[in-house]
């Protein structure tokens, strides 16, 4: 599985400066890293190409910020994903699996809801299989 995940993300890197703590690069995607309680919160709402920042670049910036703040918990909000290409979420799954502090019990929270469709369901299932998330279901 890790071999498949390692092949999914483009290998080009950016020479941009370090990412800010809060970002909203494209509609529906945002993250906040709270250094005080060492928690990163990421909201994924757009997994399709709409001409904005690619999802893999957004996820990379989020993990860079979480790593630099020594975040010990990651909250992934998948409630807003209403469709798109599941393969675009591979960098998110790979990033979690490669960081033991998130993959272990109590380090990862998944928030899903009644409007979460296939990419969110697939990502949640893979994270349940390869990490140990606490899944929070929003009531319909």
N, CA and C of each residue as an Amber inpcrd file, in Angstrom:
protein
   420
   0.8260000  -1.1890000   0.0000000   0.0000000   0.0000000   0.0000000
   0.8720000   1.2550000   0.0000000   1.9230000   1.2710000   0.8220000
   2.7810000   2.4530000   0.8630000   3.4650000   2.6990000  -0.4750000
   3.7750000   1.6360000  -1.2080000   4.3590000   1.8060000  -2.5370000
   3.3830000   2.5380000  -3.4420000   2.1220000   2.1600000  -3.4070000
   1.1040000   2.8240000  -4.2240000   0.9740000   4.2730000  -3.8090000
   0.9230000   4.5280000  -2.5030000   0.7980000   5.9000000  -2.0190000
   2.0050000   6.7480000  -2.3860000   3.1860000   6.1610000  -2.3600000
   4.3850000   6.9390000  -2.6550000   4.4650000   7.3350000  -4.1200000
   3.7740000   6.6420000  -4.9820000   3.8060000   6.9450000  -6.4080000
   2.7350000   7.9350000  -6.8230000   1.8410000   8.3010000  -5.9380000
   0.6710000   9.0760000  -6.3250000   0.8930000  10.5810000  -6.3640000
   1.8450000  11.0980000  -5.6260000   2.0270000  12.5450000  -5.5470000
   3.1210000  12.9910000  -6.5010000   2.8910000  14.1200000  -7.2030000
   3.9570000  14.6380000  -8.0530000   5.1940000  14.9380000  -7.2180000
   6.3570000  14.8110000  -7.8370000   7.5980000  14.9780000  -7.0920000
   8.1860000  16.3800000  -7.1950000   7.6060000  17.2490000  -7.9810000
   8.1210000  18.6130000  -8.0970000   7.9490000  19.3340000  -6.7720000
   8.9430000  20.1210000  -6.3920000   8.8660000  20.8760000  -5.1490000
   8.9130000  22.3580000  -5.4650000   8.3990000  23.1220000  -4.5270000
   8.3490000  24.5620000  -4.6750000   9.4670000  25.1970000  -3.8670000
   9.9670000  26.3200000  -4.3250000  10.9960000  27.0250000  -3.5760000
  10.3900000  28.1720000  -2.7750000   9.0660000  28.1190000  -2.5580000
   8.3890000  29.1640000  -1.8010000   8.8350000  29.1660000  -0.3500000
   8.5990000  30.2860000   0.3150000   8.9070000  30.4050000   1.7320000
   7.9680000  29.5130000   2.5380000   8.2620000  29.3610000   3.8120000
   7.4480000  28.5180000   4.6840000   5.9950000  28.9700000   4.6790000
   5.1050000  28.0160000   4.8600000   3.6720000  28.2730000   4.8110000
   3.2060000  29.0260000   6.0460000   2.1840000  29.8610000   5.8890000
   1.6150000  30.5280000   7.0530000   0.8450000  29.5160000   7.9000000
   0.5230000  29.9160000   9.1210000  -0.1950000  29.0220000  10.0170000
  -1.6190000  28.7680000   9.5390000  -2.2660000  29.7360000   8.9260000
  -3.6290000  29.5850000   8.4390000  -3.6340000  29.8310000   6.9450000
  -4.3680000  29.0060000   6.2070000  -4.4000000  29.1790000   4.7640000
  -5.7410000  28.7640000   4.2080000  -6.1550000  29.4200000   3.1260000
  -7.3670000  29.0440000   2.4050000  -7.0840000  29.1990000   0.9220000
  -6.2660000  28.2990000   0.3350000  -5.7980000  28.4640000  -1.0150000
  -6.8560000  28.2880000  -2.0930000  -7.8760000  27.5180000  -1.8350000
  -8.9430000  27.3780000  -2.8030000 -10.2480000  27.2130000  -2.0400000
 -11.3680000  27.5680000  -2.6480000 -12.6370000  27.4760000  -1.9440000
 -12.8490000  26.0700000  -1.3920000 -13.2070000  26.0110000  -0.1260000
 -13.5000000  24.7230000   0.4780000 -12.3470000  24.0840000   1.2080000
 -11.1180000  24.4620000   0.9430000  -9.9650000  23.8760000   1.6230000
  -9.3330000  24.9220000   2.5280000  -9.0980000  24.5390000   3.7720000
  -8.4400000  25.4560000   4.6990000  -7.7940000  24.6450000   5.8150000
  -6.8730000  25.2670000   6.5140000  -6.3050000  24.6370000   7.6910000
  -5.9060000  25.6880000   8.6990000  -5.8670000  25.2640000   9.9480000
  -5.4170000  26.0890000  11.0600000  -4.5660000  25.2000000  11.9410000
  -3.4070000  25.6950000  12.3230000  -2.5480000  24.9690000  13.2500000
  -2.4900000  25.7730000  14.5350000  -2.9580000  25.1730000  15.6150000
  -2.9480000  25.8220000  16.9200000  -1.7320000  25.3070000  17.6770000
  -0.7040000  26.1330000  17.7390000   0.5390000  25.7140000  18.3870000
   0.3570000  25.5530000  19.8930000  -0.5870000  26.2940000  20.4840000
  -0.7870000  26.2190000  21.9270000  -1.2690000  24.8380000  22.3660000
  -2.2300000  24.2600000  21.6370000  -2.6970000  22.9230000  22.0270000
  -2.1920000  21.8350000  21.0870000  -1.2520000  22.2180000  20.2000000
  -0.5630000  21.2850000  19.2960000  -1.5480000  20.4630000  18.4570000
  -2.5290000  21.1750000  17.8890000  -3.5470000  20.5340000  17.0660000
  -3.6360000  21.2230000  15.7140000  -3.7030000  20.4130000  14.6670000
  -3.9150000  20.9340000  13.3110000  -5.3250000  20.5380000  12.8880000
  -6.0560000  21.4970000  12.3470000  -7.4100000  21.2530000  11.8530000
  -7.3930000  21.5400000  10.3560000  -7.7840000  20.5600000   9.5640000
  -7.8210000  20.7460000   8.1130000  -9.2250000  20.4360000   7.6140000
  -9.7290000  21.3080000   6.7820000 -11.0410000  21.1300000   6.1630000
 -10.8210000  20.9400000   4.6710000 -11.2020000  19.7690000   4.1770000
 -11.0980000  19.4810000   2.7500000 -12.5110000  19.5520000   2.1730000
 -12.6960000  20.4280000   1.2270000 -14.0100000  20.5610000   0.6160000
 -13.9630000  20.4890000  -0.8920000 -12.7860000  20.6480000  -1.4680000
 -12.6400000  20.6250000  -2.9230000 -11.5230000  19.6650000  -3.2930000
 -11.8620000  18.5930000  -4.0010000 -10.8310000  17.6590000  -4.4490000
 -10.7740000  17.5840000  -5.9550000 -11.4400000  18.4830000  -6.6160000
 -11.3950000  18.5140000  -8.0750000 -10.5490000  19.6760000  -8.5430000
 -10.0660000  19.5850000  -9.7470000  -9.2770000  20.6730000 -10.3100000
 -10.1710000  21.8010000 -10.7810000 -10.1110000  22.9300000 -10.0960000
 -10.9030000  24.0860000 -10.4970000 -10.0030000  25.2540000 -10.8780000
  -8.7720000  24.9610000 -11.1860000  -7.8350000  26.0090000 -11.5660000
  -7.0950000  26.6070000 -10.3930000  -7.4420000  26.2120000  -9.1580000
  -6.7640000  26.7150000  -7.9740000  -5.5310000  25.8930000  -7.6680000
  -5.0700000  26.0150000  -6.4430000  -3.9040000  25.2570000  -5.9940000
  -4.2360000  23.7640000  -5.9870000  -3.3570000  22.9250000  -6.5120000
  -3.6040000  21.4820000  -6.4830000  -3.7130000  20.9770000  -5.0420000
  -4.5410000  19.9720000  -4.8360000  -4.7570000  19.4240000  -3.5030000
  -3.4480000  18.9360000  -2.8930000  -2.5850000  18.2790000  -3.6780000
  -1.3280000  17.7780000  -3.1180000  -0.4550000  18.9120000  -2.5980000
  -0.4650000  20.0760000  -3.2430000   0.3230000  21.2190000  -2.7710000
  -0.2800000  21.7900000  -1.4820000  -1.6000000  21.8730000  -1.4360000
  -2.2860000  22.3400000  -0.2320000  -1.9670000  21.4230000   0.9590000
  -2.0820000  20.1140000   0.7400000  -1.8310000  19.1420000   1.8060000
  -0.3700000  19.2140000   2.2520000   0.5440000  19.3670000   1.3240000
   1.9630000  19.4780000   1.6720000   2.1890000  20.6970000   2.5740000
   1.6010000  21.8310000   2.2200000   1.7550000  23.0440000   3.0390000
   1.1580000  22.8520000   4.4310000   0.0120000  22.1770000   4.4940000
  -0.6200000  21.9320000   5.7850000   0.2830000  21.0780000   6.6690000
   0.8440000  19.9900000   6.1120000   1.7250000  19.1320000   6.9010000
   3.0050000  19.8600000   7.2980000   3.5440000  20.7080000   6.4400000
   4.7320000  21.4920000   6.7990000   4.4360000  22.3850000   7.9930000
   3.2750000  23.0210000   7.9980000   2.8920000  23.8810000   9.1210000
   2.6700000  23.0610000  10.3840000   1.9930000  21.9190000  10.2530000
   1.7470000  21.0580000  11.4170000   3.0630000  20.5380000  11.9890000
   3.9760000  20.1480000  11.1190000   5.2790000  19.6410000  11.5720000
   6.0810000  20.7340000  12.2670000   6.0840000  21.9440000  11.7030000
   6.8740000  23.0220000  12.3010000   6.3000000  23.4610000  13.6500000
   4.9910000  23.2640000  13.8660000   4.3630000  23.6020000  15.1480000
   4.3650000  22.4150000  16.1110000   4.9640000  21.3020000  15.7080000
   4.9980000  20.0700000  16.5130000   3.6020000  19.6080000  16.9080000
   2.6670000  19.7030000  15.9730000   1.2840000  19.2760000  16.2360000
   1.2610000  17.7850000  16.5530000   0.5260000  17.4330000  17.5790000
   0.4040000  16.0370000  18.0020000  -0.9550000  15.4470000  17.6380000
  -1.9100000  16.3060000  17.2760000  -3.2390000  15.8580000  16.8720000
  -3.6050000  16.4920000  15.5430000  -4.3210000  15.7100000  14.7460000
  -4.7890000  16.1840000  13.4480000  -6.2770000  15.9030000  13.3440000
  -7.0430000  16.9460000  13.0690000  -8.4800000  16.8230000  12.8530000
  -8.7130000  17.0530000  11.3680000  -9.2840000  16.0470000  10.7030000
  -9.5690000  16.1450000   9.2710000 -11.0740000  16.1990000   9.0960000
 -11.5600000  17.3100000   8.5940000 -12.9930000  17.5200000   8.3700000
 -13.3070000  17.2110000   6.9120000 -14.0120000  16.1130000   6.6770000
 -14.3570000  15.6760000   5.3290000 -15.8350000  15.9120000   5.0100000
 -16.5450000  16.6550000   5.8410000 -17.9950000  16.8260000   5.6610000
 -18.3810000  17.5390000   4.3810000 -17.5220000  18.3610000   3.8440000
 -17.8950000  19.1850000   2.6900000 -17.5620000  18.5670000   1.3400000
 -16.9540000  17.3910000   1.3290000 -16.5960000  16.7720000   0.0490000
 -17.8460000  16.1610000  -0.5530000 -18.2670000  16.7090000  -1.6700000
 -19.4970000  16.2220000  -2.3070000 -19.2160000  15.4710000  -3.6030000
 -17.9720000  15.2470000  -3.9050000 -17.6050000  14.5170000  -5.1110000
 -16.1990000  14.8730000  -5.5250000 -15.7220000  14.2330000  -6.5580000
 -14.3790000  14.4960000  -7.0460000 -13.5910000  13.2110000  -7.1700000
 -12.3240000  13.3490000  -7.4180000 -11.4360000  12.2290000  -7.6550000
 -10.7610000  11.8160000  -6.3550000 -11.0760000  10.6350000  -5.8570000
 -10.5200000  10.1380000  -4.6020000  -8.9960000  10.1170000  -4.6210000
  -8.4080000   9.8490000  -5.7790000  -6.9410000   9.7650000  -5.8610000
  -6.2680000  11.0630000  -5.4530000  -6.9790000  12.1790000  -5.5290000
  -6.3860000  13.4480000  -5.1320000  -6.1600000  13.5410000  -3.6210000
  -6.7990000  12.6680000  -2.8500000  -6.6190000  12.6670000  -1.4020000
  -5.4770000  11.7700000  -0.9410000  -4.8160000  11.0890000  -1.8660000
  -3.7090000  10.1930000  -1.5160000  -2.6170000  10.9260000  -0.7320000
  -2.2150000  12.1400000  -1.0760000  -1.1860000  12.8130000  -0.2700000
  -1.6140000  13.0260000   1.1810000  -2.8990000  13.2380000   1.4090000
  -3.3920000  13.3880000   2.7750000  -3.2430000  12.0740000   3.5360000
  -3.6750000  10.9950000   2.9320000  -3.5860000   9.6770000   3.5640000
  -2.1240000   9.3030000   3.7970000  -1.2960000   9.5210000   2.7920000
   0.1350000   9.2160000   2.9010000   0.7760000  10.0390000   4.0210000
   0.4310000  11.3130000   4.1050000   0.9910000  12.1770000   5.1420000
   0.6460000  11.7150000   6.5420000  -0.5750000  11.2380000   6.7270000
  -0.9840000  10.7300000   8.0360000  -0.2330000   9.4500000   8.3670000
  -0.2070000   8.5110000   7.4170000   0.4110000   7.2090000   7.6490000
   1.8990000   7.3460000   7.9490000   2.5560000   8.3290000   7.3540000
   3.9980000   8.4910000   7.5380000   4.3590000   9.2380000   8.8240000
   3.3390000   9.7130000   9.5490000   3.5830000  10.4300000  10.8130000
   2.9490000   9.6220000  11.9460000   3.7820000   8.9070000  12.6900000
   3.2890000   8.0350000  13.7600000   2.4190000   8.7720000  14.7670000
   2.7490000  10.0260000  15.0450000   1.9850000  10.7530000  16.0590000
   0.5270000  10.9420000  15.6510000   0.2470000  10.9600000  14.3590000
  -1.1390000  11.0580000  13.9000000  -1.7610000   9.6760000  13.6980000
  -0.9610000   8.7160000  13.2890000  -1.4820000   7.3800000  12.9750000
  -1.7910000   6.5710000  14.2310000  -1.2560000   6.9630000  15.3730000
  -1.5100000   6.2320000  16.6150000  -2.8180000   6.7070000  17.2370000
  -3.3400000   5.9300000  18.1690000  -4.5960000   6.2500000  18.8420000
  -4.5910000   7.6200000  19.4980000  -5.6290000   8.3950000  19.2520000
  -5.7650000   9.7180000  19.8460000  -5.0830000  10.8270000  19.0730000
  -4.3890000  10.5050000  18.0010000  -3.6920000  11.5230000  17.2240000
  -4.4460000  11.9900000  15.9940000  -5.4860000  11.2410000  15.6120000
  -6.2080000  11.5500000  14.3810000  -7.7070000  11.5000000  14.6160000
  -8.3870000  12.5570000  14.1900000  -9.8380000  12.6290000  14.2720000
 -10.3760000  12.8750000  12.8660000 -11.3750000  12.1100000  12.4720000
 -12.0420000  12.2990000  11.1890000 -13.4510000  12.7750000  11.4520000
 -13.8600000  13.8450000  10.7870000 -15.2160000  14.3480000  10.9180000
 -15.9090000  14.1250000   9.5830000 -16.9670000  13.3200000   9.6010000
 -17.7350000  13.0530000   8.3890000 -19.2000000  13.3600000   8.6690000
 -19.9680000  13.5550000   7.6050000 -21.3730000  13.8850000   7.7670000
 -22.2300000  13.2160000   6.7180000 -23.5170000  13.4920000   6.7650000
 -24.4440000  12.8390000   5.8420000 -24.2460000  13.2630000   4.3870000
 -23.5970000  14.3850000   4.1610000 -23.3650000  14.8500000   2.7920000
 -21.9930000  14.4750000   2.2610000 -21.2180000  13.7090000   3.0240000
 -19.8960000  13.2650000   2.5770000 -20.0710000  12.1680000   1.5340000
 -19.5130000  12.3870000   0.3360000 -19.6740000  11.4070000  -0.7280000
 -18.3700000  10.6740000  -0.9970000 -18.3100000   9.9370000  -2.0670000
 -17.2980000   8.9120000  -2.3010000 -15.8590000   9.2820000  -1.9570000
 -15.3050000  10.4270000  -2.3550000 -13.9110000  10.6830000  -1.9600000
 -13.7390000  10.7150000  -0.4430000 -14.6850000  11.3240000   0.2610000
 -14.6040000  11.3790000   1.7170000 -14.7610000   9.9950000   2.3220000
 -15.6900000   9.2180000   1.8080000 -15.9030000   7.8590000   2.3110000
 -14.6730000   6.9950000   2.0640000 -14.1020000   7.0970000   0.8850000
 -12.9090000   6.3080000   0.5550000 -11.7230000   6.7140000   1.4250000
 -11.5290000   8.0140000   1.6070000 -10.4270000   8.4930000   2.4450000
 -10.6180000   8.0260000   3.8850000 -11.8450000   8.1400000   4.3930000
 -12.1180000   7.7020000   5.7600000 -11.8480000   6.2060000   5.9130000
 -12.2540000   5.4260000   4.9480000 -12.0470000   3.9680000   5.0080000
 -10.5560000   3.6200000   4.9980000  -9.7960000   4.2700000   4.1270000
  -8.3560000   4.0000000   4.0780000  -7.6590000   4.4390000   5.3680000
  -8.0630000   5.5740000   5.9010000  -7.4610000   6.0330000   7.1490000
  -7.8320000   5.1060000   8.3040000  -9.0540000   4.5700000   8.2810000
  -9.4380000   3.6040000   9.3060000  -8.6060000   2.3230000   9.1900000
  -8.2410000   1.9600000   7.9630000  -7.4830000   0.7410000   7.7330000
  -6.0120000   0.9000000   8.1170000  -5.4020000   2.0680000   7.8240000
  -3.9680000   2.2310000   7.9980000  -3.5630000   3.1260000   9.1610000
  -4.5180000   3.7660000   9.7960000  -4.2400000   4.5870000  10.9710000
  -5.2590000   4.1710000  12.0390000  -5.3140000   4.8780000  13.1070000
  -6.2390000   4.5420000  14.1760000  -7.0370000   5.7960000  14.5340000
  -7.9090000   6.2630000  13.6120000  -8.6060000   7.5230000  13.8570000
  -9.7970000   7.3760000  14.8080000 -10.1560000   8.4690000  15.3980000
 -11.4230000   8.5850000  16.1240000 -12.3610000   9.2320000  15.1090000
 -13.4250000   8.5290000  14.7530000 -14.3410000   9.0190000  13.7310000
 -15.5310000   9.6740000  14.4040000 -15.8070000  10.9080000  13.9910000
 -16.9240000  11.6690000  14.5110000 -17.9250000  11.8300000  13.3760000
 -19.1490000  11.3360000  13.6040000 -20.2030000  11.4310000  12.6020000
 -21.1300000  12.5790000  12.9520000 -21.2980000  13.5010000  12.0110000
 -22.2570000  14.5760000  12.1900000 -23.6540000  13.9970000  11.9920000
 -24.5690000  14.3220000  12.8620000 -25.9330000  13.8140000  12.7420000
 -26.6190000  14.4160000  11.5170000 -27.4720000  13.6200000  10.8340000
 -28.1810000  14.1630000   9.6530000 -29.1630000  15.2480000  10.0140000
